[in-house]
Amino acid sequence: MFDDSAPGTDRPLAGRANFLLSQLGFHIAQTFAARLAPLGIAPNHFGLLMHLERSEGNTQQQLADALGIHRKVMVGLLDDLEQRDLVERRRHPSDRRAHAIHLTEAARRLLPRARRVADQHEDEILTPLDTGERAQLVAVLQRLAAHTGNPAGVHPGLRQPAARSRHPEGSSGSA
């Protein structure tokens, strides 16, 4: 019997895990970005806001270190979020040279909406799977993600400069 999954065989792309993961990843990234756009944010904004919500009051440097992001990229992301009125820099209470990063009220209103978008998007992507299959898929993907050496819960796209998308017409970006 011919095993077309063995390494070195002439397997079609549709039979290669790396191709399928890339194909799905591209589709998911594109559709998620399109769904977040009406809220005035991009996926990297969403990711940073989610992390900031759990570590509010940290310095820019602490956030950069925790996420494995170069400090210049972090400054750009925070500048973009500050321009959108989603974060604010305040003097750090114990270090006059540092800024503590805080969510604004606009961000606190935006995050539940953005999480609903993310949840609906995930549900649509995983529609063909039952609850057990979803849990199994997440577990396998977590193992694969851990194998890459990326910090858990940190998308490597966060390391890129902030997406400089425009706010939707008539919106201040505070959604």
C-alpha positions as a printed Julia matrix, in Angstrom:
175×3 Matrix{Float64}:
   0.0    0.0    0.0
   1.35   3.44  -0.94
   1.68   5.88   1.97
   1.43   9.4    0.54
   1.91  10.92   4.0
   5.48   9.65   4.3
   8.23  12.29   4.12
   9.75  12.7    0.69
   6.69  11.5   -1.19
   5.04  13.67  -3.78
   2.06  14.61  -1.63
  -0.5   17.11  -2.86
  -0.66  20.39  -0.98
  -4.09  19.52   0.38
  -2.44  16.58   2.19
   0.28  18.62   3.89
  -0.32  19.9    7.4
   1.97  22.89   6.93
   0.07  24.0    3.85
  -3.33  23.51   5.49
  -2.27  25.42   8.62
  -0.9   28.23   6.46
  -4.03  28.3    4.28
  -6.33  28.4    7.3
  -4.12  30.88   9.14
  -4.17  33.28   6.22
  -7.94  32.99   5.85
  -8.54  33.4    9.57
  -6.19  36.4    9.83
  -7.78  38.15   6.86
 -11.35  37.6    7.98
 -10.6   38.53  11.59
  -8.96  41.78  10.49
 -11.99  42.58   8.33
 -14.34  41.9   11.24
 -12.37  44.11  13.64
 -12.03  46.98  11.15
 -15.49  48.46  11.88
 -14.39  48.76  15.52
 -11.4   50.85  14.43
  -8.77  48.31  15.48
  -6.57  45.66  13.91
  -5.72  42.2   15.3
  -2.44  43.44  16.82
  -4.38  46.16  18.68
  -6.83  43.56  19.96
  -4.01  41.33  21.16
  -2.24  44.13  22.98
  -5.46  45.4   24.56
  -6.25  41.89  25.79
  -2.81  41.6   27.39
  -2.98  45.1   28.81
  -6.35  44.37  30.41
  -4.62  41.69  32.51
  -1.52  43.74  33.29
  -2.8   47.28  33.49
  -0.41  49.72  35.13
   2.71  47.99  33.84
   5.36  50.09  32.18
   5.95  50.07  28.43
   9.15  48.13  29.06
   7.43  45.55  31.26
   4.79  45.01  28.55
   7.46  44.73  25.86
   9.42  42.2   27.91
   6.34  40.13  28.78
   5.27  39.95  25.14
   8.74  39.54  23.65
   8.34  42.73  21.62
  11.14  45.16  20.88
  10.59  48.34  22.87
  10.44  50.49  19.72
   7.64  48.32  18.32
   5.84  48.55  21.67
   6.13  52.35  21.61
   4.61  52.4   18.1
   1.74  50.13  19.12
   1.02  52.2   22.21
   1.28  55.46  20.24
  -1.31  54.1   17.82
  -3.64  52.98  20.62
  -3.19  56.29  22.42
  -4.05  58.17  19.22
  -7.24  56.07  19.06
  -8.01  57.02  22.69
  -7.76  53.41  23.84
  -4.77  53.67  26.2
  -3.18  56.39  28.23
   0.28  56.77  29.62
   0.49  57.96  33.2
   3.54  58.66  35.29
   4.54  55.45  37.03
   3.95  55.8   40.78
   7.39  54.48  41.78
   9.56  55.41  38.77
   9.4   59.01  37.52
  11.2   58.04  34.3
   8.63  55.42  33.33
   5.03  55.5   32.17
   2.35  53.16  33.43
  -0.04  52.07  30.7
  -3.78  52.12  31.39
  -6.89  51.37  29.37
  -9.24  54.26  28.75
 -12.99  54.09  29.24
 -13.29  53.84  25.45
 -11.14  50.7   25.53
 -13.22  49.25  28.36
 -16.32  49.71  26.19
 -14.57  48.39  23.08
 -13.07  45.19  24.51
 -16.34  43.32  25.17
 -17.45  44.1   21.61
 -14.1   42.97  20.19
 -14.21  39.76  22.25
 -17.71  39.04  20.86
 -16.33  39.51  17.34
 -13.47  37.11  18.16
 -15.83  34.55  19.69
 -18.27  34.69  16.75
 -15.37  34.4   14.31
 -13.99  31.35  16.13
 -17.42  29.72  16.28
 -17.87  30.17  12.54
 -14.41  28.79  11.75
 -15.0   25.75  14.0
 -18.61  25.09  12.91
 -17.79  21.68  11.37
 -16.37  20.42  14.69
 -18.26  19.18  17.73
 -17.32  20.24  21.26
 -14.89  17.34  21.78
 -13.18  17.91  18.46
 -12.82  21.62  19.24
 -11.17  20.85  22.58
  -8.89  18.29  20.93
  -7.94  20.73  18.17
  -7.1   23.46  20.69
  -4.98  21.03  22.72
  -3.03  19.9   19.64
  -2.56  23.48  18.46
  -1.33  24.49  21.93
   1.28  21.72  21.8
   2.4   22.8   18.36
   2.51  26.48  19.4
   4.58  25.62  22.49
   7.0   23.76  20.23
   7.68  26.97  18.27
   9.1   28.68  21.35
   6.7   31.61  21.16
   5.35  32.77  24.51
   1.92  31.28  25.24
  -0.88  33.61  24.19
   1.41  35.98  22.3
   0.95  36.22  18.54
   4.2   36.76  16.64
   2.38  39.44  14.62
   2.51  41.65  17.7
   6.21  42.02  17.05
   5.45  43.94  13.88
   4.89  47.7   13.78
   1.34  48.8   14.51
  -1.15  48.65  11.68
  -1.84  52.26  10.8
  -5.39  51.78   9.63
  -7.7   54.76   9.52
 -10.67  55.05  11.79
 -14.03  54.33  10.18
 -15.82  57.41   8.84
 -17.35  59.43  11.59
 -15.69  57.39  14.34
 -13.15  58.52  16.83
 -11.9   54.96  17.03
 -13.23  54.62  20.53
 -16.11  52.46  19.32
